[in-house]
Amino acid sequence: MMRGDRNSAHGAVQSLANFDIQNRYGRQSLARLFELLRTGQEPEVSFSFLQFSQRKTKGNRWKSWAEFKKSALQALDLIGLRPDTEDK
């Protein structure tokens, strides 16, 4: 959740503090995600947005990490972010 979303919560900001990604853990997580996208490595954890089961689920779910990676790289490219460098 981004700062603008948190601030629009009208008083519920304190209850959302645990979801703040604008700290060292958020930066480390984003850096690791970019590293995974850049190198093509498989993540060492399972993500809830990847669909591993055979049952039908609602919403946009990717069937594999490779499928998500392709979509993520396209979306990042659309906004001018390229995770193909090791800048930190």
N, C-alpha and C positions, 0 to 999 in steps of 0.2 A: 504494500500500500504506500503510495507516494504522499509527500507532505500535504499537498493540496487536498487529497482525499481525506486525510486525517483531520485537517483543519475544518473541513465541511461537516464534520460529525457533530457539531454543536454541543459541546460539553462531554462528549463520549471519548475525547481524545485520550484521557488517562487509561481507559480500558483497552485502547488500541496500541498502547506503547509497546507491548510484546511483539507486535507485527511490524515494527519500524525496521526498514532495511537500510536506512541511512546511517549506518555505523560500520565498525570494522568488519563485522561478520557479513553484512550485506555486500561490502566492497570485495571481501574475499570470495564470497559466493558468486558474485558477478564475474570476477576475474577467472574463477574456475570454470564457469559456464563458457566464457569466451575461449578459454584454453581448450576445452573439449570440442567446441565448434571449430576452432582453428586447426587442431591436430587430427580430428576425426576419431579420437579415442572413444571407446565406450565408457559411459559413466560407471562409477563403482557403486552407485546406489540406484534403487528403482524410483522412478518418478510416477506420481499418481496420475499425471496427465497422459501417460503412455498406456495404451490399452493392451493388456496382456491376456485378458480372458476372452472366451468365445461368445459370451453373452453380449447382447446389444446394449449400448449405453447412449445416453442423450449427449448432445453437444459435439464439438469438434475434438476428437481424440486421434492421436497418431498411433499407428499400429507398431511402430518401431522407432528406435533412436535415430536411425538413418532418415526416416521420413520426417521426424521432428527437426532434425538438423537442417535438412534441405529447406523446410518452411522458415525456420528461424533465420538462416542466412539470407534468404530472399527478403524477409521483412526488414532485417537490419540494413541490407543494401538499399532498400527503398527510402530509408531515412538517413542514409549517408554514413552509417556505422559499419566499419569493416573489421571484423575480429581476426584479420590475417596478419597482424603485427603483434609483437610481444611488448608493446608499450604498456606500462602499468601506471 
